[in-house]
Amino acid sequence: MPLQPTLSLDAARQVLAAAEAKAKAENWPCVISVVDAGGAPVLLVRMDNAAVPAGVELAPGKARTAALFRRPSGALEDAINGPRPAAITARGYTLMRGGLPLSANGVVVGAIGVSADTPQHDEEIAKAGAAALASFIAQK
């Protein structure tokens, strides 16, 4: 039986490093969290002068939400604000932009969550991290 891909610590470090590099380049200090496919923490970084003190809870929550729902956390925010307001009843999840699933060979292996100063910046930083996973996998 073939094993499902998993998120290694080295891969998680690459994801986090790329996201942090994007945040530094844009001067968007933030909190970045990487979790495994089950939403359990792998890495968390709180950059100096992170814009939102609550980011230490929001970023891991966004990552966990993206991992367990297998979709961007922003999709749930959109549902609440649009056709499915009942999504707000998903207790224990962070239904805000900034969480993206991380996939390897079409399988969700984890997620990244970011809490910076705006939802758009959160997503841009998270996308930079997610792109790094694709590069890391291609090099293997």
Secondary structure, DSSP 8 states (H G I E B T S, - for coil): --------HHHHHHHHHHHHHHHHHHT---EEEEEETTS-EEEEEE-TT-S-TTHHHHHHHHHHHHHHHTS-HHHHHHHHHTT-GGGGG-TTS--SS-EEEEEETTEEEEEEEEE-SSHHHHHHHHHHHHHHHHHHHHH-
